[in-house]
Amino acid sequence: MKRLLIFFILIGLTAVLGCDKAEDFDSLAKAGLEAYQEADYNEAVHLIGKALHLEPSDRDMLYHMGLSFARLDLLDSALVYMHRADILYPADYEINKELFRLCSLTEDYECALEAVRMMIANGDSEKMFWIPLADLNFFLGKYQLARKYYQLLINDDPNEGRYRWNLSECYAKMDRPDEAVRVLTEAVDRLGPNPVAYSQIAVNYIT
């Protein structure tokens, strides 16, 4: 009988401790989010860090820990938490949106490109991302894909010179100087004389 009583007491203590832990997490999470909303990012990191010690896989805590570090301009630390959140919640739109921003800032172009792919998979129009898709693929040396998106951008906005210069550079990188010259010549015809375009035409003719 005595052993049975001790057993039930232990069960009761476990339940009470479990409730305290849950309440403690909730209070820390709430206080951490309030600190974030009030732009007290150091306090947010402190409180959210305590909450994550209790619930290491909580989506909102991981996400806001990353945001807090980003607001403190500690981008490497921000990425640690955003990557952890992405591993646990790979299809989360907000996480991928922030990953795209952070990875672009830190020049992790493969990460940024993967985040764009996930946002498109979540329902965003690919057209919204033509510029980053063109630029990121160019930075990664994927010139065929970059060429595709720069051409789409030119078709959509024929008077934006940057797209034409970058398209010509794609052709040059792909060892297609004739196409590079064609793009540059069309740019001059449409946008007017440009010293950079003329110098690039000369370079591609020599090549």
N, C-alpha and C positions, 0 to 999 in steps of 0.2 A: 504493500500500500504506500509506504514511504517512497519507494523508488518510482512508483506511478505518479505520485504528487510532484516529485522533482522533475520528472519527464514533462509534465504539463506546464510546470513553471518555466522550464527551458524553452518550450514551444512558444509560450507567451512572450518571453523576453526577445526571442528571435523575431516575432511578429512586430513587437514594439520598435525594435531597432530598425527593422525594415521600413516601417512607416516613417521613423525619424529621418532615415536616409533619403527616402523619396521626398519628404517635405523639405529637407535641407537642399536637395538638388533643385527643387522647384523654386525655393527662395533665392538661391544663388543665380539660377538661370534668369529669373525675373529681374533681379537687381543688376545683373550683367547687361541684359538687354536695355534696361533703363539708362544705365551709364553710357551705353553706345548711342542711344537716341539723344542723350544730352551732350554728345561729343566729348565725353570724358573717357578717351580711348585707353589710357593707362589703367584706369579703374576697371574698365570693361574687360581688358586682358586679365587682370587679377581675378575678378569674380568668375568670369567664364572659364578660366583655367581651373579654378576650384570645382566648378560644376562638371567639367570634363574629367576631372579626377574620379568623380563618382559615376559618370555615365560617358565613357570614352567614345561611344559611337553615336552620340546624339547629333542629329543633322543640324539643328538650328545653332547649337553651340559651336560646332566645327565651322560652320559657315560664318557666324558672326565673330569668331576668333580670327579667322582669316581676314574679314573686313576690318576689324580693329587694328590688326598689324599693318594692313595696307594703308589705313588712314594715318598711322604713325610713320609711314614711309619705310617700313621694315618689310620689303617685298619678299625676301627669301623666307622669312618666317610666315608671312601671309600665304605663300605658295605651299608650304608644308601642310597647313591645315586645309587649304582648298583641295590639294591633291588627295589628302586623306578622305575628305568629304566626297570627292569624285569617285574614289575607289568604292566607297560604301553606297553611294547614290549616283551611279553613272549617268542616268538619264535626266538628272535634275537640271532644269533650264537655268535657274538663277546661278547655280554653282558653275555651270559651263560658261555663262555670260561673264562672270567675274574671272574665271580662268582665262578666257580669251583676252580680257583687259590686262591682267597681270602678266601673262606669258608674252603678250605683245610688248609690254614695257620692259621686260627682262630679255627680250630677243630670243625667247624659246619658241621659235616659229612652228616647230612640229606640234608642240602642245597647243599653241594658239589655233592652228589649222584643225586639229582634232576637236577642239571646243566648238569651232564654227560648224563642223560636220554634225556634231551632236545637236546644235541649235536648229539646223536645217531639218534634221531627222525628227525633231520635236514639233515641226510644223511651220517654222519661219520660211518665208520665201527665199530661195537661193539668190534672187536678184538683190536682196538687201545686203548680201555679202560679196557681191562681185568684186568690189575694190579690195577687201582683205584677201579674197581667194586669189586674185591676180597677184597682189604684192607678196603674200606669204609663199605661194608656189614659186614666184621669181626668186625670193631670198633663199629658198630651199634648193634652187637649181632645177626645179621641175618646169622647164621652159615651155614644153608643149602645153601643159595645163595653164600656165600663166598666159601664153599666147591666146588660148581660147577665151579667157576672161577679159583680157585687154581688148580683144576684138569685139566682144559683146558690149563693153563699155563704150568703145568708139561708135558702134552702131546706135547706142542709146544717147550719146552726147558727142556728136562729131566735132564740136568746137573746143573740146578739152585737149590741149596739146600733150599733157603728161602721158596720157594713155598711148598716144601715137609714138612718143619717144621711147616709152618702155616696150611697146610692141616691136619696134625696130631693134631694140637691144635683145629681145628674145630671139629674133631671127638671127642676129649676129652671133649670139651664144650657141645657136643650133647649127652654126656654120652654113648659113643661108644668106650670104651678103646681098644677092640680087633682091631677095624679098625685103631685106632691111632697107635697101636703097629705095625700093618701090614705096614702102610705108613713109619714109622721110620725104620723098618727092611729093607724095599726096598731101602730107602735112604742110609743106611749103605752099603748094597750090591752094590749099583751103585756108590756111591761117596766115599766110604772108611770109616774107623773108625772115629767116632766123639763122644767126651765125652758128649756133650749135648744130642745127640740122645740116647746114652746109659742110661743117667740119666732119660730121659723122658720115655724110654721103661720101666725102673724100676718103675717109678711113676705109669704108666698105668697098669702094672701088679699088683701092690699093690691095685690100685683102683678096 
